[in-house]
Amino acid sequence: MVAGSSPRILLVADQMPTEASGLSTLLARSDWRFIISNMHSALEKIGQQELAAALILAPPTYFNGHQKDLVRVLDELVQRQIGAILLAYNDADLETAGRMASSDGLMTVPLHCPPDELIGRLAGLASVRPIIDQLQRENAMLRKFDNGLNSQITQMDEEMRLAARLQVDFLPRKLPEIPGCNFNVLFRPASYVSGDIYDVNRLDEEHIGFFIADAVGHGMPAALLTIFIKRTLQTKEITKGGYRLILPDEALSHLNNELVSQQLSLCQFVTMVYGIINTRTRILQWARAGHPLPMLLKTSGSASEMDVDGALLGVFPNEQFELSKVQLEPGDSVLMYSDGFESAFTDPAGVVNERYRHEFSKIAGAHPQKRFQSMIQELDQQEGSLHQRDDLTALLMSLSDEN
């Protein structure tokens, strides 16, 4: 309805009964514009006019042989949210009309209703029509906005899924199978993509390089940085006489300088631990850059943290990292993991950041790979495991217990 215009009231009547004493007073109101129609043409009028309300005279025939015509008109009014008053000729029809007009916005009154009451009811219906029109316009705008928002969300969801698949493509498709040395991994992003990354790479016949890195932050920026880490880490240098393996401390120093030179504005800090295992001598050389301490899990059942100093990557240029060596024995394992495990396990005593060490220590002993799978099963039973707080990555390197 146009603001300020006279409300349009549809009067549906096949004839004007003399008993309707209030209608003459009603029709005399100058502030309403009445559109008169019979029942047969009512649907057409409803579709053509912007109505504030409707008044329907329903003689007994419309509750006997022509009830379907009346129902169609009432349904159309309800669908268009147009309030209506149904005038019934007698008490029996009034009861039937009450059941038919059970929807909101439909009233039933007797034909001999006092003029003031009839005018008041109709005025109430007409007065709320502008509010209904405004709500319908706002609802249409919200639907339009919602459709656009859903489209954007769907597009973002698809892009994030593609990014997740791309990140997985940078992870090892299959862990190396090397006699005397086995690897197991757990990789669970907290969202579509992860700020963690790992890799296991056979460097030559005797050496395997493996690492875990964690870009500080979450979401797409951290995920993009993990790809940079994977592509930038140097593990081998080709020389005139062959090649030279780049030791972990040197590899971290080079990666640190590359990160600093990028002058990244977000997610510029990275933690990492990188090791090279000689499968013949069982000597592990490794270096650490601010990452959680890896654990040495002995076949005897003991477990201890492997401590060595190392600053974060991407903070200061020309940072030096300490190279550490450890002689492993047959059956020993080394576990590298990301800091998401510090809150992954629930401690009955309410202590956080400690239980994960206890769970990791259970991997020590015979058959560490089976124990690693048991640790994952225990992780799955934790509260919030389906909605984890942080990315979870664990990489287990196990030596064969055969000499």
C-alpha positions as CSV (number, residue, x, y, z in Angstrom):
1,M,0.0,0.0,0.0
2,V,1.1,3.5,-0.7
3,A,1.8,5.5,2.4
4,G,-0.9,8.1,3.1
5,S,-3.5,6.6,0.7
6,S,-6.9,5.4,1.9
7,P,-6.9,1.7,3.0
8,R,-8.6,-0.5,0.5
9,I,-11.1,-2.9,1.9
10,L,-12.5,-5.8,-0.2
11,L,-16.2,-6.5,0.5
12,V,-17.2,-9.9,-0.8
13,A,-21.0,-10.2,-1.0
14,D,-23.3,-11.9,-3.5
15,Q,-26.1,-9.8,-2.1
16,M,-26.6,-7.2,0.7
17,P,-28.8,-8.6,3.4
18,T,-31.0,-6.2,5.4
19,E,-29.9,-7.9,8.6
20,A,-26.4,-6.4,8.2
21,S,-27.3,-3.1,10.0
22,G,-23.7,-2.2,10.5
23,L,-22.7,-2.3,6.8
24,S,-24.3,0.9,5.9
25,T,-22.5,2.7,8.6
26,L,-19.3,0.9,7.6
27,L,-19.6,1.8,3.9
28,A,-20.2,5.5,4.8
29,R,-16.7,5.8,6.2
30,S,-14.8,8.3,4.1
31,D,-11.3,7.2,5.2
32,W,-11.8,3.7,3.7
33,R,-12.1,2.7,0.0
34,F,-14.3,-0.2,-0.5
35,I,-13.9,-2.6,-3.5
36,I,-17.0,-4.7,-3.8
37,S,-17.0,-8.1,-5.5
38,N,-19.1,-11.3,-5.5
39,M,-17.6,-14.6,-4.4
40,H,-16.9,-15.7,-8.0
41,S,-14.7,-12.7,-8.8
42,A,-13.1,-12.4,-5.3
43,L,-9.9,-14.3,-6.2
44,E,-9.3,-12.0,-9.2
45,K,-9.8,-8.9,-7.1
46,I,-7.5,-10.1,-4.4
47,G,-4.8,-10.7,-7.0
48,Q,-5.2,-7.3,-8.6
49,Q,-5.6,-5.0,-5.6
50,E,-3.4,-4.0,-2.7
51,L,-5.8,-4.7,0.1
52,A,-5.6,-3.7,3.8
53,A,-8.3,-6.1,4.9
54,A,-11.4,-8.0,3.6
55,L,-15.0,-8.4,4.8
56,I,-16.8,-11.5,3.6
57,L,-20.6,-12.0,3.8
58,A,-21.1,-15.8,3.8
59,P,-24.7,-16.9,3.5
60,P,-25.7,-20.4,4.4
61,T,-25.2,-21.7,0.9
62,Y,-21.5,-21.2,1.2
63,F,-21.4,-23.6,4.1
64,N,-23.5,-26.2,2.3
65,G,-23.1,-26.4,-1.5
66,H,-20.4,-23.8,-2.2
67,Q,-18.0,-24.3,0.7
68,K,-15.1,-24.9,-1.6
69,D,-15.5,-21.4,-3.2
70,L,-15.3,-19.8,0.3
71,V,-12.3,-21.9,1.3
72,R,-10.4,-20.9,-1.8
73,V,-11.0,-17.2,-1.0
74,L,-9.9,-17.6,2.6
75,D,-6.8,-19.6,1.6
76,E,-5.8,-16.8,-0.8
77,L,-6.2,-14.2,1.9
78,V,-4.2,-16.1,4.3
79,Q,-1.4,-16.7,1.8
80,R,-1.2,-13.0,1.1
81,Q,-1.4,-12.2,4.8
82,I,-4.5,-10.1,4.4
83,G,-6.7,-10.0,7.5
84,A,-10.4,-10.8,7.0
85,I,-13.7,-10.8,8.8
86,L,-16.2,-13.5,8.0
87,L,-19.8,-12.5,8.7
88,A,-22.0,-15.6,9.4
89,Y,-25.9,-15.4,9.1
90,N,-26.7,-17.7,12.0
91,D,-25.1,-19.4,15.0
92,A,-24.7,-22.8,13.2
93,D,-22.8,-21.1,10.3
94,L,-20.8,-19.0,12.9
95,E,-19.5,-22.2,14.5
96,T,-18.6,-23.7,11.1
97,A,-17.0,-20.5,10.0
98,G,-14.9,-20.4,13.2
99,R,-13.4,-23.8,12.3
100,M,-12.7,-22.7,8.7
101,A,-11.2,-19.4,9.9
102,S,-8.8,-20.8,12.4
103,S,-5.7,-19.2,10.7
104,D,-4.2,-16.0,12.1
105,G,-5.7,-12.9,10.6
106,L,-9.2,-14.3,10.1
107,M,-12.1,-13.4,12.4
108,T,-15.7,-14.6,12.5
109,V,-18.6,-12.5,13.8
110,P,-22.4,-12.7,13.5
111,L,-24.1,-10.7,10.8
112,H,-26.0,-8.7,13.4
113,C,-22.7,-7.5,15.0
114,P,-23.0,-3.9,16.3
115,P,-21.6,-1.3,13.9
116,D,-19.0,0.0,16.4
117,E,-17.7,-3.5,17.0
118,L,-17.5,-4.3,13.3
119,I,-15.8,-1.0,12.5
120,G,-13.3,-1.5,15.4
121,R,-12.4,-5.0,14.2
122,L,-12.0,-3.9,10.6
123,A,-10.0,-0.8,11.7
124,G,-7.6,-3.1,13.7
125,L,-7.0,-5.3,10.7
126,A,-6.4,-2.3,8.4
127,S,-4.1,-0.6,10.8
128,V,-1.6,-3.5,11.0
129,R,-1.4,-3.8,7.2
130,P,1.3,-1.2,6.7
131,I,3.3,-3.0,9.4
132,I,2.8,-6.3,7.6
133,D,3.9,-4.7,4.3
134,Q,7.0,-3.3,5.9
135,L,7.9,-6.7,7.4
136,Q,7.3,-8.4,4.0
137,R,9.7,-5.9,2.3
138,E,12.3,-6.4,5.0
139,N,11.8,-10.2,4.8
140,A,12.3,-10.1,1.0
141,M,15.5,-8.0,1.5
142,L,16.7,-10.5,4.1
143,R,16.0,-13.4,1.8
144,K,17.9,-11.7,-1.0
145,F,20.8,-10.9,1.4
146,D,20.7,-14.5,2.7
147,N,20.8,-15.9,-0.8
148,G,23.9,-13.8,-1.6
149,L,25.5,-14.7,1.7
150,N,24.8,-18.4,1.2
151,S,26.4,-18.2,-2.3
152,Q,29.5,-16.6,-0.8
153,I,29.7,-19.1,2.0
154,T,29.4,-21.9,-0.5
155,Q,32.1,-20.4,-2.7
156,M,34.4,-19.9,0.4
157,D,33.7,-23.5,1.5
158,E,34.7,-24.8,-1.9
159,E,37.9,-22.7,-2.0
160,M,38.8,-23.9,1.5
161,R,38.3,-27.5,0.5
162,L,40.5,-27.0,-2.6
163,A,43.1,-25.4,-0.4
164,A,42.9,-28.4,2.0
165,R,43.4,-30.8,-0.9
166,L,46.3,-28.7,-2.2
167,Q,48.0,-28.8,1.2
168,V,47.6,-32.6,1.5
169,D,49.3,-32.8,-1.9
170,F,52.4,-31.3,-0.4
171,L,52.5,-34.0,2.3
172,P,54.1,-37.4,1.6
173,R,51.6,-39.6,-0.3
174,K,53.3,-42.7,1.2
175,L,55.8,-42.9,4.0
176,P,59.1,-44.5,2.9
177,E,59.4,-48.2,3.6
178,I,63.0,-48.8,4.5
179,P,64.4,-52.0,6.1
180,G,65.2,-51.4,9.7
181,C,63.3,-48.1,10.0
182,N,59.6,-47.4,10.0
183,F,57.5,-44.2,10.2
184,N,53.9,-43.6,11.5
185,V,52.1,-40.3,11.4
186,L,49.0,-38.6,12.8
187,F,47.9,-35.5,10.9
188,R,44.6,-33.8,12.0
189,P,44.0,-30.1,11.1
190,A,41.7,-28.3,13.4
191,S,39.9,-26.8,10.4
192,Y,40.1,-27.2,6.6
193,V,43.8,-26.4,6.5
194,S,46.5,-26.8,9.0
195,G,49.4,-24.7,10.3
196,D,51.4,-27.9,10.8
197,I,53.4,-29.7,8.2
198,Y,55.6,-32.8,8.2
199,D,57.8,-34.7,5.7
200,V,59.8,-37.9,5.5
201,N,62.4,-38.0,2.7
202,R,64.9,-40.6,1.8
203,L,68.1,-38.7,1.2
204,D,70.3,-41.5,0.1
205,E,70.8,-45.2,0.7
206,E,71.6,-44.7,4.4
207,H,70.0,-41.5,5.4
208,I,66.4,-40.4,6.0
209,G,65.4,-36.8,6.7
210,F,62.2,-36.1,8.6
211,F,60.7,-33.0,10.3
212,I,57.6,-31.4,11.8
213,A,57.0,-27.6,11.5
214,D,54.3,-25.4,12.9
215,A,53.5,-22.0,11.5
216,V,52.3,-19.7,14.3
217,G,48.6,-19.0,13.8
218,H,45.7,-20.8,12.1
219,G,43.8,-20.8,8.9
220,M,44.9,-20.0,5.4
221,P,47.9,-17.7,6.2
222,A,49.5,-20.4,8.3
223,A,48.7,-23.1,5.7
224,L,50.3,-21.1,2.9
225,L,53.4,-20.7,5.1
226,T,53.7,-24.4,5.6
227,I,53.9,-24.8,1.8
228,F,56.7,-22.3,1.7
229,I,58.5,-24.2,4.4
230,K,58.3,-27.4,2.5
231,R,59.6,-25.9,-0.7
232,T,62.4,-23.9,0.9
233,L,64.0,-26.4,3.3
234,Q,67.3,-27.6,1.8
235,T,68.3,-31.1,2.6
236,K,70.9,-31.9,-0.1
237,E,73.5,-29.9,-2.1
238,I,74.7,-31.1,-5.4
239,T,78.4,-30.8,-5.8
240,K,80.9,-31.5,-8.7
241,G,81.8,-34.7,-7.1
242,G,78.3,-35.8,-6.2
243,Y,76.3,-34.4,-3.3
244,R,76.5,-33.2,0.3
245,L,73.8,-33.8,2.9
246,I,72.9,-30.5,4.6
247,L,72.8,-31.2,8.3
248,P,69.8,-30.1,10.3
249,D,71.4,-27.1,12.0
250,E,72.5,-25.6,8.7
251,A,69.1,-26.4,7.1
252,L,67.3,-24.5,9.8
253,S,69.7,-21.5,9.5
254,H,69.1,-21.3,5.8
255,L,65.3,-21.6,6.2
256,N,65.4,-18.9,9.0
257,N,67.1,-16.4,6.7
258,E,64.7,-17.1,3.9
259,L,61.7,-16.5,6.2
260,V,63.3,-13.2,7.5
261,S,64.0,-12.0,4.0
262,Q,60.3,-12.4,3.0
263,Q,59.4,-9.7,5.6
264,L,56.0,-11.4,6.2
265,S,53.4,-9.2,7.9
266,L,51.4,-12.2,9.3
267,C,52.3,-15.6,10.6
268,Q,56.0,-15.0,10.2
269,F,57.1,-17.2,13.1
270,V,57.7,-20.9,12.7
271,T,58.7,-23.7,15.1
272,M,60.4,-26.8,13.7
273,V,62.4,-29.9,14.5
274,Y,64.4,-31.6,11.8
275,G,66.4,-34.8,12.1
276,I,68.5,-37.1,9.9
277,I,68.8,-40.8,10.8
278,N,71.6,-43.0,9.5
279,T,69.8,-46.4,9.2
280,R,73.2,-48.2,9.2
281,T,74.8,-46.6,12.3
282,R,71.5,-45.6,14.0
283,I,72.9,-42.2,14.7
284,L,70.3,-39.4,14.8
285,Q,71.5,-35.9,14.1
286,W,68.9,-33.2,14.8
287,A,68.2,-29.6,15.5
288,R,65.3,-27.7,17.0
289,A,63.8,-24.2,16.4
290,G,61.5,-23.4,19.2
291,H,59.5,-26.6,18.7
292,P,58.2,-28.9,21.5
293,L,60.9,-31.2,22.6
294,P,60.8,-34.6,20.8
295,M,60.7,-37.7,22.9
296,L,63.2,-40.6,22.9
297,L,61.3,-43.8,23.5
298,K,63.5,-46.7,24.4
299,T,62.7,-50.3,23.7
300,S,63.3,-50.9,27.4
301,G,60.2,-48.9,28.2
302,S,61.8,-45.6,29.4
303,A,60.9,-42.3,27.9
304,S,62.7,-38.9,28.0
305,E,62.6,-35.6,26.3
306,M,65.5,-34.7,23.9
307,D,66.5,-31.2,24.8
308,V,68.5,-28.8,22.7
309,D,68.4,-25.0,22.3
310,G,67.0,-23.3,19.2
311,A,65.2,-20.0,18.5
312,L,62.0,-19.5,16.5
313,L,62.4,-19.4,12.7
314,G,61.7,-16.0,11.0
315,V,62.6,-13.7,13.9
316,F,66.3,-12.7,13.7
317,P,68.6,-13.1,10.7
318,N,71.7,-15.2,10.7
319,E,70.4,-17.2,13.7
320,Q,72.6,-20.2,14.6
321,F,71.1,-23.5,15.7
322,E,72.7,-26.3,17.8
323,L,73.3,-29.7,16.2
324,S,72.7,-32.6,18.5
325,K,73.6,-36.3,18.0
326,V,72.2,-39.3,19.7
327,Q,73.1,-43.0,19.3
328,L,69.9,-45.0,19.0
329,E,69.6,-48.7,19.8
330,P,67.6,-51.4,18.0
331,G,63.9,-51.0,18.8
332,D,64.2,-47.3,19.9
333,S,61.8,-44.7,18.7
334,V,61.7,-40.9,18.3
335,L,58.5,-39.0,18.5
336,M,58.1,-35.5,17.1
337,Y,54.8,-33.7,17.7
338,S,53.1,-30.3,17.5
339,D,52.0,-28.2,20.4
340,G,48.3,-29.0,19.8
341,F,48.8,-32.1,22.0
342,E,49.3,-29.9,25.1
343,S,45.5,-29.5,25.3
344,A,44.4,-32.6,23.4
345,F,44.1,-34.9,26.4
346,T,41.8,-34.3,29.4
347,D,43.5,-34.6,32.8
348,P,41.2,-35.9,35.5
349,A,43.1,-33.8,38.0
350,G,42.4,-30.7,35.9
351,V,46.0,-30.3,34.9
352,V,46.6,-29.4,31.3
353,N,49.9,-29.7,29.4
354,E,51.1,-32.7,31.3
355,R,49.0,-35.7,30.4
356,Y,50.2,-35.8,26.8
357,R,53.7,-36.6,28.1
358,H,52.2,-39.5,30.0
359,E,50.4,-40.8,26.9
360,F,53.5,-40.4,24.8
361,S,55.6,-42.4,27.3
362,K,53.3,-45.3,26.8
363,I,54.6,-45.7,23.3
364,A,58.0,-46.7,24.7
365,G,58.6,-50.5,24.8
366,A,58.1,-53.3,22.4
367,H,56.0,-52.8,19.3
368,P,56.0,-49.0,19.4
369,Q,53.9,-48.7,16.2
370,K,51.0,-50.6,17.8
371,R,51.4,-48.4,20.9
372,F,51.2,-45.4,18.7
373,Q,47.9,-46.5,17.3
374,S,46.6,-47.1,20.9
375,M,47.6,-43.5,21.7
376,I,45.5,-42.3,18.7
377,Q,42.5,-44.4,20.0
378,E,42.9,-42.8,23.4
379,L,42.9,-39.4,21.7
380,D,39.7,-40.2,19.9
381,Q,38.0,-40.8,23.3
382,Q,38.8,-37.4,24.7
383,E,36.1,-34.8,25.2
384,G,36.1,-32.4,22.3
385,S,38.1,-34.7,20.0
386,L,35.6,-34.0,17.2
387,H,36.1,-30.2,17.7
388,Q,39.8,-30.0,18.6
389,R,41.3,-26.7,19.6
390,D,44.5,-26.9,17.6
391,D,46.1,-28.8,14.8
392,L,47.5,-32.1,15.8
393,T,50.5,-33.7,14.1
394,A,52.7,-36.5,15.4
395,L,55.5,-38.3,13.6
396,L,57.0,-41.5,15.0
397,M,60.3,-42.9,13.7
398,S,60.9,-46.5,14.9
399,L,64.0,-48.6,14.5
400,S,63.7,-52.4,14.0
401,D,64.6,-54.4,17.1
402,E,66.8,-56.6,15.0
403,N,70.5,-56.1,15.2
